[in-house]
Amino acid sequence: MSITSDIRGYADAAVEQGRAVASEFLGQAQTLTAKATVAANDLRVQAEKAVNIDAIKSAVEPYLAQARQYRSGVTDRADDLYAAVRNDKRFAQVFAAAEQVADVLVGTVQERVVKPVLSMAERGAKPAPTTPSTKPAAKTAPRKPATTRPAAKATASASNTTKSTTAKSAPRKPAAKKSTPKA
C-alpha cells in the first residue's frame, strides 16, 4: 500500500467519525430543545394559573384611562400656556434669541458631527477630511453688563430723585468679617 492511500483511509475514517459525532450532538441538541420547549410551556401554563391576568387587567384599566385623561388635560393646558407665552411681547425676544441659538447649534452639529459620520459610513471606516468652518458666528445683540448696585428707592419729592440719579454714590465698603470666639 502506498502512503497516499493510507492517508486517504485515515482522512475518510476521520470524516466518518466527525459525522458520527456531529449527528450524535445534533440528536442530543434536538432532545434538549424539545425538553426545554415542554418545560417553558409548562411554566407558562402554571404562571397563567397562578396569576389571573384578566383580573389584573380589569383592575388596572380604569386607572390607565384616568391617567390618559389627566395627561390629555395637562397637555392641552400646557399647549395653551405655551401659545400664550409665545405670543406675549415680553417673551418674544427670548424666543427669538433661543431660536437663533438653536439654529446655530443645529448647523454646527450637522457640520461637525452628522456630516463626518455619514461620510465615514459611506466610505467605509476612513475618516472624513476636516474643513474649517466658513460660517461666521451668529451675531447677538450687545448686552449691558450686570450692575451690582441695588435699584434706587423712590422718594416723595421729584427733586430728590433727580439729585440722587445725577449724583454719584460713594462706593460701598465691604462688610466686616464676623469672627467666632474660640472655645
Backbone bond lengths (Angstrom), bond angles and torsions (degrees), N, CA, C in turn:
res aa  C-N    CA-C-N  psi(-1)  N-CA   C-N-CA  omega(-1)  CA-C   N-CA-C  phi
1 M - - - 1.428 - - 1.523 110.06 -
2 S 1.301 114.11 146.66 1.451 118.28 -178.99 1.540 109.93 -92.97
3 I 1.303 113.85 164.99 1.458 120.63 -178.12 1.525 110.44 -66.02
4 T 1.307 118.20 -38.99 1.466 120.78 -178.99 1.513 111.03 -64.54
5 S 1.302 118.00 -38.75 1.469 119.41 179.08 1.524 110.07 -69.71
6 D 1.356 118.22 -34.88 1.462 120.69 176.29 1.545 110.19 -64.97
7 I 1.329 116.18 -44.88 1.465 120.23 179.97 1.524 109.91 -64.44
8 R 1.337 116.65 -40.54 1.453 120.36 178.73 1.526 110.47 -63.27
9 G 1.305 117.61 -39.92 1.466 122.10 177.61 1.523 111.23 -63.44
10 Y 1.360 115.99 -44.84 1.466 119.41 177.56 1.534 111.35 -62.45
11 A 1.340 116.94 -40.96 1.461 121.20 179.72 1.520 110.50 -65.05
12 D 1.335 117.78 -42.73 1.457 120.51 178.81 1.530 110.97 -63.90
13 A 1.324 116.35 -39.46 1.458 120.40 178.76 1.527 110.20 -65.56
14 A 1.357 117.03 -40.60 1.459 120.75 179.32 1.522 110.72 -65.61
15 V 1.330 116.80 -38.76 1.460 120.50 178.59 1.524 109.62 -65.01
16 E 1.308 117.96 -43.04 1.463 121.52 179.19 1.525 110.98 -63.44
17 Q 1.316 116.29 -42.28 1.464 119.80 178.17 1.534 110.28 -64.02
18 G 1.327 116.82 -41.14 1.460 120.81 177.92 1.516 111.89 -62.05
19 R 1.336 115.76 -42.01 1.465 119.95 177.47 1.520 111.09 -63.58
20 A 1.305 116.40 -39.88 1.458 120.16 179.99 1.533 110.64 -65.28
21 V 1.328 116.40 -43.65 1.463 120.17 179.22 1.533 110.24 -65.55
22 A 1.326 116.80 -41.17 1.462 120.59 -179.87 1.522 111.12 -64.70
23 S 1.327 117.32 -42.58 1.466 119.11 -179.95 1.522 110.66 -67.85
24 E 1.347 117.40 -36.82 1.463 120.55 176.83 1.538 110.08 -64.60
25 F 1.342 116.10 -43.92 1.465 120.78 178.35 1.517 110.54 -62.65
26 L 1.319 116.86 -42.07 1.457 120.81 -179.77 1.526 110.69 -63.41
27 G 1.313 116.83 -41.47 1.470 121.08 177.76 1.519 111.47 -62.47
28 Q 1.340 116.94 -43.63 1.455 120.59 178.55 1.535 110.86 -65.37
29 A 1.328 117.16 -39.87 1.464 121.12 179.39 1.524 110.42 -64.25
30 Q 1.332 117.11 -41.49 1.461 120.11 178.74 1.528 110.99 -65.23
31 T 1.323 116.53 -38.38 1.459 120.66 178.06 1.526 110.55 -64.19
32 L 1.330 116.44 -45.64 1.458 120.35 179.20 1.522 111.59 -64.55
33 T 1.317 117.52 -39.17 1.458 121.40 178.57 1.525 110.51 -63.25
34 A 1.312 117.12 -42.52 1.462 120.78 178.94 1.529 110.16 -64.00
35 K 1.329 117.28 -43.63 1.465 120.55 178.83 1.531 110.85 -63.16
36 A 1.343 117.32 -40.99 1.465 121.09 179.63 1.523 110.89 -65.26
37 T 1.322 117.79 -38.58 1.459 121.77 179.12 1.522 110.39 -65.05
38 V 1.336 116.24 -44.01 1.462 120.19 178.59 1.533 110.16 -63.06
39 A 1.341 116.92 -43.26 1.467 120.75 -179.93 1.529 110.61 -63.80
40 A 1.336 118.07 -41.47 1.465 121.38 179.76 1.523 110.41 -64.64
41 N 1.318 117.33 -41.88 1.472 120.22 178.40 1.525 110.90 -64.20
42 D 1.337 116.87 -40.66 1.468 120.75 177.72 1.525 110.87 -62.63
43 L 1.320 116.44 -43.13 1.463 120.07 178.92 1.521 111.38 -63.91
44 R 1.318 117.44 -39.49 1.457 121.01 178.95 1.522 110.89 -63.84
45 V 1.321 116.38 -43.42 1.458 120.51 179.14 1.523 110.26 -63.99
46 Q 1.336 117.06 -42.71 1.466 120.81 179.03 1.530 110.78 -63.91
47 A 1.338 117.01 -40.16 1.460 120.31 179.72 1.522 110.63 -66.26
48 E 1.320 117.60 -39.05 1.463 120.33 178.51 1.524 110.91 -65.27
49 K 1.330 116.41 -35.87 1.458 119.90 177.78 1.525 111.10 -70.63
50 A 1.342 116.31 -39.45 1.465 120.66 -177.17 1.525 111.59 -72.46
51 V 1.324 117.33 -38.28 1.463 121.54 -177.47 1.521 108.10 -114.50
52 N 1.318 115.81 120.49 1.451 120.47 179.11 1.527 108.12 -84.44
53 I 1.317 116.50 95.76 1.460 122.68 -175.37 1.522 111.42 -63.79
54 D 1.316 116.80 -38.47 1.464 119.55 -179.52 1.520 111.14 -63.39
55 A 1.325 116.82 -39.87 1.468 119.69 179.06 1.525 110.54 -65.81
56 I 1.315 116.39 -40.07 1.467 119.86 179.23 1.525 110.03 -64.97
57 K 1.321 116.97 -44.51 1.463 120.20 179.09 1.520 111.40 -60.46
58 S 1.338 116.58 -44.59 1.464 119.09 -178.36 1.526 111.42 -67.82
59 A 1.339 117.61 -28.16 1.464 120.32 178.13 1.521 111.78 -77.32
60 V 1.323 117.81 -32.44 1.464 121.72 -173.69 1.530 111.74 -89.15
61 E 1.322 118.07 -29.06 1.467 120.97 -174.69 1.528 114.18 -57.27
62 P 1.330 121.36 -41.40 1.478 118.92 178.12 1.529 112.47 -61.52
63 Y 1.319 116.61 -37.92 1.460 119.63 179.00 1.529 111.05 -68.38
64 L 1.328 116.28 -38.03 1.463 119.47 176.82 1.528 111.02 -64.75
65 A 1.317 116.98 -40.98 1.467 119.99 178.32 1.524 110.28 -63.80
66 Q 1.328 116.53 -41.25 1.456 120.51 178.70 1.526 110.70 -64.32
67 A 1.325 117.31 -41.14 1.465 121.07 178.97 1.527 110.72 -65.43
68 R 1.320 117.31 -40.37 1.470 120.39 177.68 1.525 111.03 -63.46
69 Q 1.318 116.50 -41.65 1.466 120.60 179.44 1.530 110.22 -65.55
70 Y 1.311 117.65 -42.84 1.459 121.80 178.02 1.524 110.20 -63.24
71 R 1.344 116.94 -42.59 1.458 120.74 179.31 1.522 111.01 -61.05
72 S 1.330 117.18 -42.95 1.473 118.80 -179.31 1.526 110.54 -66.61
73 G 1.334 118.00 -37.64 1.463 120.20 177.45 1.513 111.79 -64.83
74 V 1.332 116.33 -44.11 1.468 120.34 179.58 1.529 110.15 -65.73
75 T 1.314 116.43 -40.17 1.462 120.28 179.33 1.526 110.80 -63.39
76 D 1.327 116.66 -42.25 1.469 120.14 178.54 1.526 110.86 -62.49
77 R 1.332 116.49 -44.38 1.468 119.63 179.77 1.530 110.87 -65.16
78 A 1.325 116.43 -39.69 1.467 119.28 179.14 1.523 110.87 -65.73
79 D 1.322 116.91 -39.80 1.467 120.05 177.18 1.527 111.30 -63.24
80 D 1.338 116.06 -42.07 1.471 119.67 178.28 1.526 110.57 -63.70
81 L 1.319 116.95 -43.95 1.459 121.12 179.57 1.526 110.56 -63.39
82 Y 1.332 116.90 -42.67 1.467 120.36 178.43 1.525 110.49 -61.51
83 A 1.334 116.86 -43.24 1.464 119.93 179.74 1.527 110.73 -63.93
84 A 1.337 116.79 -39.62 1.461 119.79 179.68 1.521 110.97 -66.51
85 V 1.324 117.35 -43.13 1.465 120.96 -179.97 1.521 109.88 -68.89
86 R 1.306 116.54 -38.20 1.468 121.27 -179.60 1.531 111.12 -62.88
87 N 1.315 117.06 -35.92 1.461 121.16 -178.67 1.524 113.18 -87.65
88 D 1.315 117.96 -6.91 1.460 122.03 179.72 1.528 109.14 -74.13
89 K 1.332 116.03 131.78 1.469 120.63 -177.65 1.514 111.98 -64.67
90 R 1.327 117.12 -29.32 1.462 120.03 -178.06 1.526 111.92 -66.42
91 F 1.313 116.64 -28.94 1.462 120.16 -178.18 1.523 113.09 -101.15
92 A 1.311 118.03 -1.38 1.468 121.31 -176.99 1.522 111.33 -59.78
93 Q 1.337 117.25 -41.99 1.464 120.09 -179.78 1.523 110.89 -66.44
94 V 1.307 116.78 -38.08 1.471 120.18 179.76 1.524 109.91 -63.05
95 F 1.332 116.47 -46.40 1.455 119.58 179.81 1.523 111.51 -66.27
96 A 1.315 117.28 -38.46 1.466 120.12 178.46 1.521 110.43 -63.22
97 A 1.323 116.92 -43.97 1.467 120.36 178.75 1.521 110.71 -65.60
98 A 1.323 117.31 -40.90 1.468 120.57 179.49 1.525 110.82 -64.49
99 E 1.321 117.04 -40.59 1.463 119.84 178.16 1.522 110.97 -65.33
100 Q 1.321 116.45 -39.62 1.454 120.43 179.58 1.529 110.39 -64.16
101 V 1.322 116.53 -45.44 1.463 120.46 178.56 1.520 110.25 -63.92
102 A 1.328 117.22 -41.11 1.459 120.91 179.59 1.523 110.74 -63.48
103 D 1.336 117.33 -41.49 1.459 120.37 178.76 1.526 110.91 -61.88
104 V 1.325 116.43 -44.02 1.462 120.34 179.48 1.528 109.97 -64.97
105 L 1.323 116.47 -42.27 1.460 120.96 -179.29 1.525 111.01 -64.00
106 V 1.315 116.89 -44.96 1.458 120.43 178.94 1.528 110.42 -63.08
107 G 1.308 116.89 -42.19 1.463 119.79 177.99 1.516 111.97 -62.22
108 T 1.314 116.87 -42.50 1.467 120.75 179.52 1.522 110.87 -65.25
109 V 1.327 117.46 -43.59 1.465 120.67 179.37 1.524 109.90 -64.45
110 Q 1.312 116.86 -41.45 1.461 119.72 178.02 1.526 110.67 -60.05
111 E 1.333 115.40 -45.22 1.450 120.58 -175.39 1.522 112.92 -71.73
112 R 1.331 116.69 -42.60 1.460 119.68 -171.98 1.522 114.52 -96.66
113 V 1.327 118.59 -16.77 1.459 119.89 -178.02 1.523 111.33 -118.07
114 V 1.322 117.17 -57.91 1.452 120.78 -171.29 1.522 111.83 -67.42
115 K 1.318 117.47 -49.62 1.463 120.24 -178.34 1.530 112.25 -61.20
116 P 1.346 119.84 -46.24 1.468 117.83 177.37 1.528 113.15 -62.53
117 V 1.321 118.13 -37.53 1.460 120.16 179.46 1.519 110.03 -66.49
118 L 1.319 117.07 -43.27 1.462 119.94 178.27 1.521 111.61 -63.44
119 S 1.329 116.42 -40.99 1.456 118.55 -179.83 1.526 110.32 -68.18
120 M 1.332 117.51 -34.54 1.472 119.79 176.42 1.517 110.34 -66.41
121 A 1.315 117.01 -39.01 1.461 120.67 179.88 1.525 110.73 -66.78
122 E 1.324 117.17 -35.56 1.460 120.63 179.85 1.525 111.76 -73.50
123 R 1.318 117.57 -34.43 1.462 121.02 -175.72 1.514 113.73 -89.46
124 G 1.269 118.64 -10.97 1.457 120.33 -171.81 1.500 106.77 111.32
125 A 1.299 118.93 -126.19 1.461 121.14 179.82 1.511 111.63 -112.15
126 K 1.316 117.93 16.03 1.459 120.66 -179.15 1.528 109.87 -79.82
127 P 1.323 118.29 131.75 1.471 119.22 178.94 1.524 111.43 -70.30
128 A 1.311 115.22 146.46 1.458 120.99 179.15 1.524 109.28 -76.22
129 P 1.328 117.37 146.41 1.458 118.40 176.82 1.521 109.89 -67.96
130 T 1.304 115.37 137.23 1.461 119.22 -179.78 1.513 108.96 -88.26
131 T 1.320 114.73 133.93 1.455 120.14 178.06 1.509 107.76 -119.28
132 P 1.307 117.34 139.43 1.469 118.66 179.26 1.519 109.80 -66.94
133 S 1.309 114.68 148.64 1.457 121.07 -178.70 1.527 109.83 -69.02
134 T 1.332 115.69 130.02 1.461 119.66 178.07 1.518 110.90 -99.54
135 K 1.337 116.72 -6.43 1.465 119.63 178.78 1.513 109.36 -77.20
136 P 1.322 117.41 133.17 1.462 117.84 174.27 1.516 109.34 -74.15
137 A 1.300 115.42 152.55 1.462 120.18 178.76 1.518 109.15 -65.92
138 A 1.319 114.25 149.88 1.460 119.03 -179.39 1.523 109.39 -65.78
139 K 1.335 115.35 137.27 1.462 119.93 -179.71 1.516 108.71 -88.36
140 T 1.301 115.50 133.68 1.457 120.43 177.08 1.519 108.19 -113.50
141 A 1.291 115.00 158.67 1.461 120.23 -179.89 1.521 109.11 -66.99
142 P 1.339 117.90 140.00 1.463 119.10 178.93 1.518 109.73 -65.15
143 R 1.317 114.59 142.89 1.457 119.44 -178.01 1.509 109.60 -113.97
144 K 1.326 114.38 150.13 1.455 119.75 176.07 1.521 108.08 -78.21
145 P 1.313 117.50 145.00 1.456 118.12 176.29 1.523 109.99 -69.28
146 A 1.293 115.57 150.11 1.459 120.33 -178.88 1.519 109.52 -69.55
147 T 1.287 116.43 139.93 1.455 121.18 179.15 1.518 109.35 -95.71
148 T 1.313 116.06 147.09 1.457 120.00 -179.84 1.510 111.77 -99.60
149 R 1.327 116.91 -5.05 1.463 120.62 -179.93 1.515 109.24 -83.30
150 P 1.340 117.52 145.81 1.467 119.38 175.73 1.521 109.65 -73.81
151 A 1.301 115.64 160.02 1.462 120.90 179.45 1.523 109.55 -64.95
152 A 1.350 116.04 148.59 1.469 120.78 -179.76 1.510 109.23 -68.89
153 K 1.321 116.55 141.02 1.457 121.63 179.62 1.524 109.50 -82.28
154 A 1.328 116.14 145.48 1.465 121.15 178.68 1.525 108.95 -76.16
155 T 1.338 116.22 137.80 1.472 120.91 178.46 1.516 109.38 -116.25
156 A 1.305 115.52 170.62 1.468 120.51 -175.66 1.521 112.27 -72.61
157 S 1.310 118.80 -39.48 1.463 119.50 -176.49 1.517 110.85 -100.98
158 A 1.315 115.53 146.29 1.461 121.08 -178.80 1.516 110.79 -70.35
159 S 1.339 117.77 -30.45 1.463 119.96 -178.45 1.525 110.65 -67.27
160 N 1.286 116.82 -35.99 1.464 119.53 178.20 1.527 111.29 -64.99
161 T 1.326 117.33 -37.76 1.462 120.00 -178.79 1.510 110.46 -69.83
162 T 1.342 117.98 -37.48 1.459 118.53 179.62 1.516 110.51 -69.96
163 K 1.323 116.79 -36.36 1.463 118.85 178.53 1.519 111.03 -67.53
164 S 1.345 116.97 -40.04 1.459 119.26 -176.36 1.525 111.18 -71.18
165 T 1.331 118.29 -29.65 1.454 119.22 -179.70 1.513 111.54 -80.75
166 T 1.361 117.72 -30.09 1.456 119.01 -178.53 1.515 112.00 -85.33
167 A 1.308 118.77 -30.74 1.461 121.45 -179.05 1.518 109.09 -82.57
168 K 1.334 114.31 141.68 1.458 118.55 178.24 1.514 108.94 -81.05
169 S 1.307 114.59 139.06 1.459 117.82 178.86 1.520 108.86 -89.07
170 A 1.300 115.13 153.02 1.465 120.66 -179.23 1.521 108.68 -71.01
171 P 1.324 116.56 146.18 1.473 117.99 179.24 1.524 109.89 -64.78
172 R 1.310 114.89 148.15 1.451 120.31 -178.30 1.523 110.49 -76.53
173 K 1.308 114.12 147.18 1.456 119.54 175.46 1.525 107.72 -87.42
174 P 1.312 117.42 144.19 1.468 118.54 178.24 1.518 109.77 -65.71
175 A 1.299 116.05 148.97 1.464 121.22 -179.14 1.516 109.74 -67.09
176 A 1.293 116.05 145.13 1.467 121.29 179.98 1.515 108.74 -70.48
177 K 1.315 115.55 142.72 1.459 120.00 -179.92 1.513 108.47 -78.62
178 K 1.323 114.44 136.53 1.452 119.21 178.01 1.511 107.82 -88.13
179 S 1.300 116.09 135.77 1.463 119.02 178.07 1.501 107.87 -112.26
180 T 1.292 115.41 144.10 1.456 120.59 178.65 1.520 108.16 -101.62
181 P 1.320 117.53 137.66 1.478 118.86 -179.89 1.518 109.45 -68.12
182 K 1.321 114.11 141.24 1.466 119.67 178.17 1.509 109.26 -82.81
183 A 1.315 114.71 140.12 1.460 119.14 -177.70 1.516 112.01 -86.46
